[in-house]
């Protein structure tokens, strides 16, 4: 069981974090508009796992990205952004027959409404190079994007098996959305089948409702724990979060004081949590620092913002060592 007042025990490997999944273009509207009637959109680096890697690097840890892009200008843009951030792009594969994936989204102060255009992102292969990078990592992260279609789903299954064999921390963002899955597939059933194979899950309340229907937050926690999750972080937007290890449930209040755009707020939390966990903070401290990083990001538009190092954010939000 994960004790809130203890740090997470991690392997002493060279890569702090390996994120596996989509890297894509976020086209975000210039104006707040939920009906897609605005005329101007701006291009941003996107893809939840890759956003986490970019943030984590800025916060002071060493991430590795395993993903796939097309042989096109947008793919080149994404790889260049990773290179500029000082992230190793050796494990970003080029899928020559597919275009780089894209999400079109309206700028939002609540829950952004996405439209998905998928191509290269789900053609991530399990290579010898990826296997080696995985073996040399401490934490593995993935979301619902890569598991929603093959061959990326097969790759993630191999990653999970290898990670568990090497006693790595495995974390899953169960951001289920039916539009990601092909017709006739029971995505909900598949997502549920993975929860017992990972260590930590962080659903939003919207994610949980799409998976389990309308329930209370406490019931969502109970359901994830019954499926085998060891630590459940249920984010509740402006109402903060509920976190449970099965024996204890802790409520965290939001630290956000200004919301310019919610795109990537969950990714910012993950990156702050991972950075703190790798640096040896307790789980309780790592959760608080995750919410502080998310609050910082919410003040800006786009999933990737100019984050300072984790220690600076800790001081900005008046967080003390416990």
N, C-alpha and C positions, 0 to 999 in steps of 0.2 A: 504494500500500500504506500502511496505517496504522502508523506507527512508534510503539511504546509510549512512547518518551521525547520525543515531540513532542505539542503540543496539536492538536486537530482544527480545521482552518480552517473558519470559519463566516461566513455573510453578515452584513453589518452592518445587520440589520433590527430593527424595533421590538419584535416578539414573539419572545421567546427560544425558546418551545416551543409547537407546536400539536399537541394530542392529539385524535385522531379515533376515535370509537367509543362504547362503551356507558357510560351513566351509569344506575345502578340501585340498588335496595335490597338490602343484605346483611342477611339475618335470621340471626344467629349464636346458637347455643345458649348458655345460661348455664353449662352443665356440659360437661365433656369426655365425649363420648359418640359413638361412630362408628355407632350403630344407630338414631339419630333417635328414641330413646325418652324423651328428656327433655321436660319440659312447658313450659319457659320459653325464649323466644327474644327477643333484643333487636334493635332496628332500628339499622342503621348505614348511612351513606353508602357507596356502593360502585360498582364498575365499574372495571376495571383502568386504562384511560387517564385517567379522571377522578380516581382515587386518585393517580396520578402528578402530575397538575396541582395537586391540593391540597397534596401534599407539596412539590412544586417551589416553589410560592408561599412556603411557610413557610421554605424553605431560601434564599430570596432572589433568585429569578429570576422572569420574567414569562411565565406560561403562558396559553394560550387553549384553551378546550374547544369542540369541535364534536361535538354529540350530539343525541339525541332522547328526549323523555319524553312521557308521556301527559298529557292534560288532567285530572289528578286530584290528590288531596292528596299522594300520594307524590311525584309529579313536582314539585309546588310545594315540598315539603320539600327535594328535591335541589337545585333552583335556589336556594332560600334559603340552603342550606349554601355553595354557590359564592359567592353574593353576600356572605355573612358573611366569607368568606375573602378577599374583595377581588378575585375573579376575574370578568372580563367574561363575562356570560351571553348576550351578543347572538347567539351562534352555537349556543345550545341551542334546538333546534326543538321545537315542541309537536305531537305526532301525535294529533289529536283522536279518531280512531277506534280507538285502541289504548291499553291500560293500560300504566303504567310497569312496566318489567321488574324481576324479583326473582330473587335467588339465596338459597336456604335452605342453610345450611352448619353443620356441627358444629364447635365450638371444638376446635382440634387442636394438638398439639405435634409432629406430623409433617406429613403431607399432608392438608389438609382435604378432606372429601367433599362435593361440591356437588350440589344439585338445582336445575335451571334452570326458570324461568317467564318466557318471553320475550314481549314485546309491542312497545312503541314503539321499543326500542333499534335495531332493524334498519331503521327507516324514516328514516334520515338521508339528506337530499337534498343534492346539490351545487348550491348557490345562488351568485349573484353575490357575496353578502356573504362566504360561505365562501371563495370563490376569492380575494377581496381579502385576507382574513385570512391565507390560506396564503402569498400572495405577499410578505407583510410579516413572515414568520417565518424563524427560523434552522434549527430542527429540527422534523421531523414524526415523530410516533409513532402506530402503530396495532397492533392485535393480531388474533387470529383471530375474535373475536366479530363485528365488522362485515363481514368477508369471507365469513362462513358463510351469509349469506342476502342476497337482493336485496330492496329496492333499495340497501341500504347497500354491498354489494359493488361495485356500479357507481360509487358515490360514492368509495370508496377507490381504485379504479383510476384515476379522474380525478385524485384527489389525488396519487397516486404520479407520474403523468405530468407534472402541473404542477410538482410539487416538483423533479423531475429537470431540467425545463426551466429552472427558476430556481436550480439548483445548491444546493438545500437538502440537509441531512443527513437521510436517510430511515432510520428504525429500526423494526424489526418484532419483536414478541413472538410467536413461533410456538407459542402455547399451545393447540395443537390438542386438541379433545375431540370424539369422535364424536357426543355427544348434542346438540351445537350445530347439526349439519348435518341437512338434510332427507333423508328416505329416498331412496335411489337415487343420491345425489350422492357423487362420489369426492372428499371433502374433502382427503385426503392428497395426491392428485395436484395439486389446485389450490394448496395451501399450498406444495408443492415448486416450482411454477411461479413463485411470487412471490419466492423467496429471491434469485434472481439480479437482481431489480429493485430491491433495497434495499442499504443500506450495512452496517448492523449488525443482527445477530440475537442474541437472548438466550434460548435454550431452557433449560428445566430438564431434568434427566435424564429425568423422567417424560414431558415433552413430546417429547423426542427418541425415546424408546422407542415412544410412540404413533405417531410418524411413520415410523420406520425399523425397528422391532422391537428385540429385545434385542441390544445390541452393547456394546463397550467405550467408555468416554468418548472415547478417542483416535479411535476409528472414527467416532463421532458428529461430532467436529470435522471430520474429513476429508470426511465426506459433505456437511455444510453448505457447506464451502469449495468442493467440486466443483460444487455447485449454484449457485455464484456469489456467496455471501456474502463480504464483504471483511474483516469482523471478526466472530468467533463467540465469544460469552460463554456457556459451558456451566456452569450452576450445579449443584452436587452436594450441596446441603443441608449437613449437618454437616461434610462433607468439603471445603467451600469451592467452588472453581470452577477450570475450565481455560479459558484464553482464547488464541485463536490468530488471527494475521493472515495465515496461510498460509506465512510464513517462520519464525516464532518462536511457540512455545507457552509460556505462563507459567501457573504454578499460584498461586492465591491461597488462603490459609487463611481459614476463617471467623473473624470477630471477635466472634461471639455468645457471651455468657457465661451468658445466661438466656433461656429460651424459654417465654413465656406463651401465645402464639398465633401460628401461622405465616401466618394470613390476611394477604395484602398484603405479604409480605416481598419478593417479587420486584418489586412496584411501588415499594417503598421504595428498592430498589437502583437501579432505573431513574431515579428522581427525584434521587438523590444523584449518579449518574453524569452526568445531564444538567446539573444545577446546576454541577458541577465543570467540565464541558466548556465551558459557556457562560462561566464565570469565567476560562477560560484555562489551567486545569491540564493537564498532560500526560495522555495516555490512561492510563498506568500509575497516576498519582495519582488520576485520575477514577474508575478501577475500584476502587481502595482506598477512596476516599471513598464510593462506592456501597455497598460492603460494610459500611462503618461506619454509614451511615444505616439499612441493613437490620438490622444488629445492634441498633441503638437501638430500632427498631420492634418487634423480636421480644420485647421485654420487656413489651409491652402487648397487650391484646385489641383486635381490630378492625384494619381496613386503614389507617385514618386515626388518627394519634396526634399529640400536641402536640409536633411537632418544633421544636428550636431552629434557628437559622440554621446554614448549612453550616460556617462557620468555628468555631462553638462545638463542633459534633460533631467536627471535625478535632482540636481541642484535647483533647476528652474522651477520645478514643481514642489520644492521644499520637502523632498522625500529623504528621510534619515535612515541610517543603519539601525537595524533592530537588535 
